[in-house]
Amino acid sequence: MSTETIQKETLGFQAEVKQLLQLMIHSLYSNKEIVLRELISNASDAADKLRFEALANNGLYENDSELKIRVAFDKAARTVTISDNGIGMSRDEVIANIGTIAKSGTREFFNALTGDQAKDANLIGQFGVGFYSSFIIADKVTLTSRRAGSSEAVRWESAGEGDYTLEAVEKATRGTEIVLHLREGEDEFLSDWKLKSIIRKYSDHITLPIVMKKSEWKEGMEVPTDEDETVNKASALWARAKNDITEEEYKEFYKHVSHDFEEPLAWSHNRVEGKQEYISLLYVPGKAPFDLYDRERRHGIKLYVKRVFIMEDAEKLMPQYLRFVRGVIDTSDLPLNVSREILQHSKDIDAIKAGSVKKVLGLLEDMAENKPEQYSAFWSEFGRVLKEGPGEDFANKEKIASLLRFASTLADNDTQVVSFKDYIARMKDGQDKIYYITADSFAAAQHSPHLEIFRKKGIEVLLLSDRVDEWMLGSLTEFDGKKLQSVAKGDLDLGSLEDEAEKEQQKKVEDEFKSLIERIQQSLGESVKEVRVTHRLTDSPACLVSGEHDMSGNLERLLKAAGQKTPDSKPVLEINPQHAILQRLNTVDDETRFADWSKLLFDQALLAEGGQLEDPASFVRRMNSLLAI
């Protein structure tokens, strides 16, 4: 090895790493025990990765296939050491994994931080800190690693401030060793009893043996012996019988498998036998991860074959709309050398996926029915993602639809608590449709003029303002035999909800104002498909309506904002002849002024539904000239 190679090199942390270290040390200091949990969890992952890579290259074991994690302490040096014989890291991997945070959504995560330590601690937990937690109890950390199959080892060292050093070193065995040089006042970690109790509390479920030296008490002091002792149970928790697993063990296993600091909201543990044989342990988190809406991120499910880890985030095991689910699936039906390509075309995987989806949806159904407060907490975190389901999972569309929640005109606030089942139970006699409105904000939906007749008659309308709602409605057109009907599309027909006298009055008004409609139509020309008398409005002068089979105005705006082309469709302008503006317009003889009034009506209607004016300056000019009369 040349002199140039072994020189120590000093590198600066990525700016986000420095920021994270400072936040974490202060925000998570009250939960110092997680340091050991995080480092042991990383060591377990390193062993899993070695097992997987060794399926294709058995030489990576280097004649040492007995994988384990070792924890040791040195009172005199005031250090705690965690070491493993897993996959290890190359120099480039050390820089990539420790010197930088290569996570999509990182900038958004830091923008969300508030400076409030309690709130930020939750966010940091969702982000996942792993190795960086070391600096909660250590003022210097030394990491030495050699990748399996390589002869070159690297030593990384940092005080957790602005930079770190890297140097090439000798290391006889593969894997990673982390030495924590404890801060002043952290001597509680220099105790055999303390370390073993933390391991049993947080890492008992780790499938690898976690080994420490046995200690003896001599003259009132703990003295390590040369004899090894396995501290944890070292068995796959998911393979154990449910009755043998405590609630606390389930929760700690979730934190290991998800790298989350929060407890899970619920879980489902199942053993399937018969045509397919597999075990699933699936969790619904309590909090949404920071990158939940990044659909390209592969989250959540670890795939094992006969207790051997195969791959993480196996996207074939859970659909996108359930990407928040965490857990483990262990099957006996796949070969140990299974590849992502095999997963793409495996009937066994398809069956496991279908079964796992049903278990998750069943878990959510039970929560919604029997634990409404817990389901409300779930919905506030993951509701918008679940709304992607009807468009992705045709087989379970009805089941997913029953789990959806919406705001409505009943409570008239933005809390999404109304299910389709609730809505149907409150429908008026003679009502055969589920009415809804979409808008780009809750306020725009709540105050839409399209709701006026519905409010007058006391007919409930669902208020949909999440961006995903338009995507959802493309696939979800009915529920329990009741058609979903937009109040802003088509020619409104309330059927038996209107009496004969109302229908006769509407016909009379249409005939009376026929010439006014024709004049407005002529003034607006190609801007509108049609002008007609409204059945929707009671207070507003006009509104825009999309054709029954046309794209809604809200969806059109969303697609345009995303840079996508939209069909060239014109709206219908509905006018309310009972309104004072229309009454006055009917007496205007000056065609120029009449045209200004007509265009003003159109523009106001467009603004009322959240649209943007093509020519704001002309709108202001017309408004000013009419106000000056």
C-alpha positions in Angstrom: 0.0 0.0 0.0 1.5 3.3 -1.0 2.1 6.2 1.4 -0.3 8.3 -0.6 -3.0 5.7 -0.1 -2.8 5.7 3.7 -2.7 9.4 4.2 -5.5 10.7 6.4 -8.0 12.8 4.5 -10.3 15.4 6.0 -13.7 15.9 4.3 -16.6 18.2 5.2 -20.1 16.9 6.0 -22.9 17.7 3.6 -24.7 20.8 5.0 -27.8 18.7 5.8 -25.8 16.3 7.9 -24.4 19.1 10.0 -27.9 20.5 10.5 -29.3 17.0 11.3 -26.5 16.3 13.9 -27.2 19.5 15.8 -31.0 19.0 15.8 -30.7 15.4 16.8 -28.3 15.8 19.6 -30.6 18.4 21.3 -34.0 17.0 20.3 -33.4 13.3 21.1 -31.1 13.6 24.1 -33.9 12.5 26.5 -34.0 9.0 24.7 -30.3 8.1 24.7 -30.9 4.3 24.8 -32.0 4.4 21.1 -28.3 4.8 20.1 -27.6 1.1 20.8 -30.9 0.1 19.2 -30.1 2.0 15.9 -26.5 0.7 15.6 -27.6 -2.9 16.3 -30.4 -2.5 13.8 -27.9 -1.3 11.2 -25.6 -4.2 12.0 -28.4 -6.6 11.5 -29.2 -5.0 8.1 -25.5 -5.4 7.1 -25.7 -9.1 7.9 -29.0 -9.4 5.9 -27.2 -7.8 2.9 -24.3 -10.2 3.1 -26.6 -13.2 3.2 -28.3 -11.9 0.0 -25.2 -11.1 -1.9 -23.6 -14.4 -0.8 -26.4 -16.3 -2.6 -24.7 -15.4 -5.8 -21.1 -15.4 -4.4 -20.5 -17.7 -1.5 -16.9 -16.6 -1.3 -18.1 -13.4 0.4 -18.4 -15.4 3.7 -14.6 -15.7 3.7 -14.9 -19.1 5.6 -16.9 -17.3 8.3 -20.6 -17.9 7.8 -21.6 -17.6 11.5 -23.0 -14.1 11.5 -23.2 -12.2 14.8 -23.1 -8.7 16.4 -20.8 -8.0 19.2 -21.2 -5.3 21.9 -18.3 -4.5 24.3 -17.3 -1.7 26.6 -14.0 -0.4 28.1 -14.3 1.5 31.4 -10.8 2.7 31.3 -11.0 4.1 27.8 -14.7 5.1 28.3 -15.7 3.5 25.0 -18.6 1.3 23.8 -18.0 -0.8 20.7 -20.6 -2.3 18.4 -19.1 -4.6 15.7 -20.6 -7.0 13.1 -19.3 -9.4 10.4 -21.9 -8.3 7.8 -21.3 -6.9 4.4 -19.1 -4.0 5.4 -18.5 -0.9 3.4 -16.0 0.4 0.8 -14.5 3.9 1.1 -17.1 5.2 -1.4 -19.9 3.6 0.5 -18.8 5.1 3.8 -18.8 8.6 2.2 -22.2 8.0 0.5 -23.8 6.4 3.7 -22.3 8.6 6.4 -21.0 11.8 4.8 -24.2 12.6 2.9 -27.9 12.1 3.2 -28.9 10.7 -0.1 -32.7 10.8 0.5 -35.2 12.3 -1.8 -37.4 14.9 0.0 -34.5 15.9 2.3 -34.9 19.6 1.5 -38.7 19.4 2.3 -37.9 17.7 5.6 -35.6 20.5 6.7 -38.1 23.1 5.6 -40.7 21.4 7.8 -38.6 21.8 11.0 -39.9 24.4 13.4 -37.3 24.9 16.1 -39.7 23.4 18.6 -37.6 20.5 20.1 -40.6 18.2 20.8 -42.1 18.6 17.4 -38.8 18.4 15.6 -37.9 15.2 17.6 -41.0 13.5 15.9 -39.9 14.7 12.5 -36.4 13.5 13.0 -37.8 10.1 14.0 -39.8 9.9 10.8 -36.7 10.9 8.8 -34.6 8.1 10.3 -31.2 9.0 11.8 -29.6 5.6 12.2 -25.8 5.9 12.6 -26.0 9.7 13.4 -27.7 8.9 16.7 -24.2 7.9 17.9 -23.4 11.6 18.6 -26.2 11.8 21.3 -23.9 10.0 23.7 -20.5 10.2 22.0 -18.3 13.2 21.4 -16.1 11.2 19.0 -17.0 8.2 16.8 -14.6 5.9 15.1 -15.9 3.6 12.4 -13.7 0.9 10.7 -15.1 -1.1 7.9 -14.0 -3.6 5.3 -16.3 -4.8 2.5 -16.7 -8.5 2.1 -14.5 -9.7 -0.8 -12.2 -6.7 -0.6 -8.8 -6.4 1.0 -9.0 -2.7 1.6 -10.4 -1.3 4.8 -11.3 2.3 5.7 -11.4 4.2 9.0 -13.9 7.1 9.4 -13.7 9.4 12.5 -15.5 12.5 13.5 -16.5 14.6 16.5 -19.8 15.3 14.8 -19.2 19.0 14.1 -18.2 20.1 10.6 -16.0 17.4 9.2 -14.7 13.9 9.3 -11.4 12.1 8.5 -10.9 9.0 6.3 -7.8 6.8 6.1 -7.0 3.4 4.7 -6.2 0.8 7.4 -5.7 -2.9 7.9 -8.6 -5.0 9.1 -8.4 -8.7 9.3 -12.1 -9.4 9.2 -15.0 -8.2 7.0 -17.7 -6.0 8.5 -18.0 -2.8 10.5 -16.8 -1.8 13.9 -18.1 1.4 15.6 -16.3 2.8 18.7 -18.3 5.4 20.7 -16.0 7.7 22.7 -18.5 8.7 25.4 -19.3 12.3 26.3 -18.7 13.4 29.9 -21.5 12.2 32.1 -22.5 9.1 30.0 -20.8 6.5 32.2 -24.0 4.6 32.7 -23.3 2.9 29.3 -20.0 1.5 30.8 -22.1 -1.2 32.6 -22.6 -4.8 31.7 -26.0 -4.8 33.2 -27.1 -1.6 31.6 -26.0 -2.6 28.0 -27.6 -6.0 28.3 -30.9 -4.6 29.6 -31.0 -2.1 26.7 -30.3 -5.0 24.2 -33.1 -7.1 25.7 -35.5 -4.2 25.8 -35.0 -2.9 22.2 -33.2 -5.7 20.2 -34.4 -9.0 21.6 -36.1 -9.7 18.3 -33.0 -9.4 16.1 -32.5 -12.7 14.4 -28.7 -12.7 14.8 -27.0 -13.5 18.1 -26.0 -10.3 19.9 -22.9 -11.4 21.9 -21.2 -9.8 24.9 -18.6 -11.1 27.3 -20.0 -12.5 30.5 -19.1 -10.5 33.6 -18.3 -11.5 37.1 -18.5 -9.5 40.3 -15.2 -9.3 42.1 -14.7 -7.0 45.1 -17.9 -5.1 44.2 -16.9 -4.5 40.6 -18.0 -5.9 37.2 -15.1 -7.7 35.6 -15.5 -9.1 32.0 -14.5 -12.8 31.5 -13.3 -14.5 28.3 -16.6 -16.4 27.9 -19.2 -15.2 25.3 -22.9 -14.9 26.1 -25.8 -14.4 23.7 -27.8 -11.6 25.1 -30.9 -11.7 22.9 -33.3 -14.5 21.9 -31.9 -14.5 18.4 -34.9 -16.0 16.8 -37.2 -14.6 14.1 -40.0 -12.8 16.0 -42.4 -13.3 13.2 -41.9 -17.0 13.2 -43.0 -17.3 16.8 -46.6 -18.0 17.9 -48.6 -14.9 18.5 -49.4 -15.9 22.1 -45.6 -16.0 22.9 -45.1 -12.4 21.7 -45.8 -9.5 24.0 -47.2 -6.2 22.8 -44.0 -4.5 23.7 -42.0 -7.0 21.6 -44.3 -6.3 18.6 -43.7 -2.5 19.0 -39.9 -2.8 19.3 -39.8 -5.1 16.3 -41.7 -2.4 14.3 -39.1 0.2 15.3 -36.4 -2.1 14.1 -38.0 -3.0 10.8 -39.1 0.6 10.0 -36.3 2.6 11.7 -39.2 4.7 13.1 -39.1 6.3 16.6 -42.9 6.3 17.0 -45.0 3.3 18.0 -47.1 1.6 15.3 -50.8 2.3 15.2 -51.8 -1.3 14.5 -50.4 -4.6 13.2 -51.5 -7.9 11.7 -49.6 -11.1 12.2 -50.6 -14.1 10.2 -49.4 -17.6 9.2 -50.9 -18.9 5.9 -50.8 -22.6 5.2 -52.1 -24.6 2.3 -51.5 -23.9 -1.4 -49.1 -21.1 -0.4 -47.1 -21.1 2.8 -45.9 -17.8 4.3 -45.9 -15.6 7.4 -46.7 -11.9 7.3 -46.2 -9.4 10.1 -47.5 -6.1 8.7 -47.7 -2.7 10.5 -49.6 0.5 10.0 -47.3 3.3 11.3 -48.6 6.0 13.7 -47.0 8.8 11.7 -46.5 9.4 8.0 -42.8 9.3 6.9 -41.5 12.6 5.5 -41.3 11.2 2.0 -44.7 9.5 1.9 -45.8 11.4 -1.3 -42.7 10.5 -3.2 -44.2 7.6 -5.2 -40.8 6.6 -6.6 -39.5 5.7 -3.1 -39.7 1.9 -2.4 -40.8 1.5 1.1 -41.7 -0.9 3.7 -41.7 -4.7 3.2 -38.8 -6.9 3.8 -38.9 -10.2 1.9 -37.5 -13.4 3.5 -37.3 -16.9 2.1 -37.1 -19.6 4.8 -35.9 -17.0 7.4 -33.1 -15.8 4.9 -33.4 -12.1 4.0 -33.8 -11.6 0.3 -34.5 -8.0 -0.4 -36.0 -4.9 1.2 -38.8 -2.7 -0.1 -40.0 -5.4 -2.4 -42.5 -3.3 -4.4 -44.3 -6.4 -5.7 -45.5 -7.2 -2.2 -47.6 -4.1 -1.6 -49.4 -1.7 -4.0 -48.5 1.9 -4.2 -51.6 3.1 -2.3 -50.5 1.0 0.7 -46.8 2.2 0.5 -47.0 3.3 4.2 -47.2 -0.3 5.4 -44.1 -1.7 7.0 -43.2 -5.3 7.9 -41.9 -8.7 7.0 -43.1 -11.4 4.7 -41.4 -14.8 5.0 -42.3 -17.5 2.4 -41.2 -21.1 1.8 -42.4 -21.1 -1.8 -39.7 -19.2 -3.5 -36.1 -20.1 -4.4 -33.3 -18.6 -2.2 -31.8 -17.0 -5.3 -35.0 -15.2 -6.2 -34.4 -12.0 -8.3 -36.5 -8.9 -8.9 -37.1 -10.3 -12.4 -38.5 -13.5 -11.0 -40.7 -11.5 -8.6 -42.2 -9.7 -11.6 -43.7 -13.0 -13.0 -44.3 -15.1 -9.9 -47.8 -16.4 -9.3 -46.7 -17.2 -5.7 -45.8 -13.5 -5.2 -49.1 -12.4 -6.7 -51.0 -14.7 -4.3 -48.9 -13.4 -1.3 -49.5 -9.8 -2.4 -53.3 -10.4 -2.7 -53.5 -12.0 0.7 -51.4 -9.3 2.3 -53.5 -6.5 0.9 -56.6 -8.2 2.2 -55.1 -8.4 5.7 -54.1 -4.7 5.7 -57.6 -3.6 4.4 -59.2 -5.9 7.0 -57.1 -4.4 9.7 -58.2 -0.9 8.6 -61.8 -2.0 8.4 -61.7 -3.3 12.0 -60.1 -0.1 13.1 -62.7 2.0 11.4 -65.6 0.0 12.9 -64.3 -0.6 16.4 -61.7 2.1 17.1 -63.0 5.3 15.3 -60.6 7.6 17.2 -57.7 5.5 16.1 -59.0 5.4 12.5 -59.4 9.2 12.6 -55.7 9.4 13.5 -54.8 7.0 10.7 -56.9 9.0 8.2 -55.3 12.3 9.0 -51.8 10.8 8.3 -52.6 8.5 5.4 -56.0 9.3 4.0 -54.8 11.1 0.8 -52.6 8.0 -0.1 -55.5 5.6 0.5 -57.5 7.7 -2.0 -55.2 6.5 -4.7 -56.5 3.0 -4.1 -59.7 2.9 -6.3 -57.6 3.8 -9.4 -54.9 1.2 -8.7 -56.7 -1.9 -7.2 -59.9 -2.8 -9.1 -60.3 -6.0 -7.2 -60.6 -4.2 -3.8 -62.3 -1.0 -5.1 -65.5 -1.3 -3.1 -63.6 -2.3 0.1 -61.3 0.7 -0.3 -64.2 3.0 -1.0 -65.8 2.0 2.3 -62.7 3.2 4.1 -62.6 6.6 2.5 -63.6 9.7 4.5 -64.6 13.2 3.3 -65.6 16.6 4.5 -69.3 17.6 3.8 -71.8 20.4 4.0 -73.3 18.6 7.1 -70.6 19.8 9.5 -69.4 22.4 7.0 -65.8 22.2 8.2 -62.7 20.6 6.6 -62.5 17.6 8.9 -62.8 14.4 6.8 -65.0 12.1 8.8 -67.9 11.3 6.5 -68.0 7.8 4.9 -70.1 6.9 1.9 -72.1 4.6 4.3 -72.7 7.6 6.6 -73.8 9.7 3.6 -76.2 7.1 2.2 -77.8 6.6 5.6 -78.7 10.4 5.7 -79.9 10.7 2.1 -83.3 12.4 1.5 -86.3 10.4 0.5 -86.2 10.0 -3.2 -82.5 10.9 -3.4 -80.6 8.3 -5.6 -77.2 10.0 -6.0 -74.2 10.8 -3.9 -73.5 14.5 -4.6 -70.1 16.0 -4.4 -68.1 19.0 -5.5 -64.3 19.3 -6.3 -62.2 22.4 -5.9 -58.5 23.3 -5.4 -59.1 24.4 -1.8 -61.6 23.6 0.9 -62.8 27.2 1.0 -63.5 27.2 -2.7 -65.5 24.0 -2.4 -67.4 25.2 0.7 -68.4 28.5 -0.8 -69.1 27.4 -4.3 -72.3 28.8 -5.8 -73.1 25.3 -7.2 -74.1 24.4 -3.6 -76.9 27.0 -3.2 -79.9 24.9 -4.2 -78.5 21.9 -2.2 -78.1 24.0 0.9 -81.6 25.4 0.5 -83.1 21.9 0.3 -80.8 20.5 3.0 -79.2 18.0 0.7 -75.7 16.9 1.9 -72.8 17.4 -0.5 -69.3 16.0 -0.1 -66.6 18.7 -0.3 -63.5 17.3 -2.1 -60.4 19.5 -2.2 -57.5 17.1 -2.1 -55.6 17.0 -5.4 -55.9 13.2 -5.4 -59.7 13.4 -5.4 -60.0 14.1 -9.1 -57.8 11.1 -9.8 -59.9 8.9 -7.5 -63.2 10.0 -9.1 -61.9 8.8 -12.5 -62.2 5.3 -11.2 -64.8 5.6 -8.5 -68.2 6.4 -10.1 -70.6 4.7 -7.7 -70.9 3.2 -4.2 -73.4 0.6 -3.1 -75.4 1.1 -6.3 -75.6 4.9 -5.8 -74.0 7.0 -8.6 -71.5 9.7 -7.6 -72.7 13.0 -9.2 -70.8 16.2 -9.4 -73.0 19.2 -8.6 -70.9 21.2 -11.1 -71.4 18.9 -14.1 -74.3 18.3 -16.5 -77.8 19.5 -16.5 -78.9 19.3 -12.9 -81.9 17.0 -12.4 -83.0 16.6 -8.7 -85.7 14.2 -9.8 -88.3 13.6 -7.0 -86.4 16.1 -4.8 -88.2 18.8 -6.7 -92.0 19.1 -6.7 -94.1 19.7 -9.8 -94.7 23.4 -8.9 -90.9 24.0 -8.9 -90.5 22.4 -12.3 -93.4 24.4 -13.8 -91.9 27.6 -12.4 -88.5 26.8 -13.9 -90.1 26.2 -17.3 -91.9 29.5 -17.1 -88.7 31.4 -16.2 -86.8 29.7 -19.1 -89.5 30.8 -21.6 -89.7 34.3 -20.1 -85.9 35.0 -20.4 -85.3 33.2 -23.7 -84.3 36.4 -25.5 -81.9 37.4 -22.7 -80.2 34.0 -22.9 -79.8 34.4 -26.7 -78.3 37.9 -26.3 -75.8 36.7 -23.7 -74.9 33.7 -25.9 -74.2 36.0 -28.8 -72.1 38.3 -26.6 -69.9 35.5 -25.3 -69.6 33.6 -28.6 -67.0 30.8 -28.6 -66.2 31.3 -24.8 -69.2 29.1 -23.9 -70.8 25.9 -25.2 -74.3 27.2 -24.1 -76.1 29.7 -21.9 -79.1 28.5 -19.9 -81.3 29.2 -16.9 -79.9 27.7 -13.8 -81.6 25.2 -11.4 -78.7 25.4 -9.0 -78.4 29.1 -7.9 -80.5 30.9 -5.4 -78.2 33.8 -4.4 -75.5 34.1 -7.1 -76.1 35.6 -10.6 -74.2 33.0 -12.6 -72.0 29.9 -12.5 -70.0 27.7 -14.9 -70.9 24.1 -15.4 -68.9 21.3 -17.2 -70.6 19.0 -19.6 -71.7 15.6 -18.1 -68.9 13.8 -19.9 -66.4 16.7 -20.0 -63.4 17.1 -17.7 -64.2 19.2 -14.6 -62.8 22.7 -14.5 -60.8 21.8 -11.4 -59.2 18.8 -13.1 -58.5 20.9 -16.2 -56.6 23.4 -14.0 -54.7 20.7 -12.2 -53.5 19.2 -15.5 -52.6 22.5 -17.0 -50.6 23.4 -13.9 -48.7 20.1 -14.3 -47.9 21.0 -17.9 -50.2 18.5 -19.5 -52.5 19.1 -22.5 -56.3 19.1 -21.9 -59.2 18.5 -24.3 -60.6 21.7 -25.8 -64.0 21.8 -24.1 -66.2 24.9 -23.4 -68.2 25.4 -20.2 -71.9 26.1 -19.9 -72.9 29.4 -18.3 -75.9 29.1 -16.1 -77.7 32.4 -15.2 -80.1 33.2 -12.4 -82.7 35.5 -13.9 -84.1 36.2 -10.4 -80.9 38.0 -9.4 -80.9 41.8 -9.5 -77.9 41.9 -11.9 -79.7 39.8 -14.5 -82.9 41.8 -14.0 -81.0 45.0 -14.7 -79.1 43.4 -17.6 -82.4 42.5 -19.2 -83.2 46.3 -19.5 -79.8 47.3 -21.1 -80.2 48.4 -24.8 -76.6 49.5 -25.4 -75.0 46.4 -27.0 -71.5 47.4 -26.0 -72.5 47.8 -22.4 -74.5 44.6 -22.6 -71.5 42.7 -23.9 -69.4 44.1 -21.0 -71.9 42.9 -18.5 -72.1 39.5 -20.1 -68.3 39.1 -20.0 -68.2 40.3 -16.4 -70.7 37.6 -15.4 -68.6 35.0 -17.1 -65.4 36.1 -15.5 -67.0 36.3 -12.0 -68.4 32.8 -12.4 -64.9 31.6 -13.4 -63.3 33.3 -10.4 -65.9 31.9 -8.0 -64.9 28.3 -8.9 -61.2 29.0 -8.5 -60.3 29.6 -12.2 -57.9 32.1 -13.6 -58.8 34.9 -15.9 -57.2 34.9 -19.4 -57.2 38.7 -19.5 -57.3 40.2 -15.9 -56.7 43.8 -17.2 -59.9 43.7 -19.4 -61.8 42.3 -16.4 -60.7 45.3 -14.3 -61.4 47.8 -17.1 -65.0 46.4 -17.5 -65.6 46.4 -13.8 -64.4 50.0 -13.4 -66.5 51.3 -16.3 -69.6 49.6 -14.9 -69.0 50.8 -11.4 -68.6 54.4 -12.7 -72.1 54.4 -14.1 
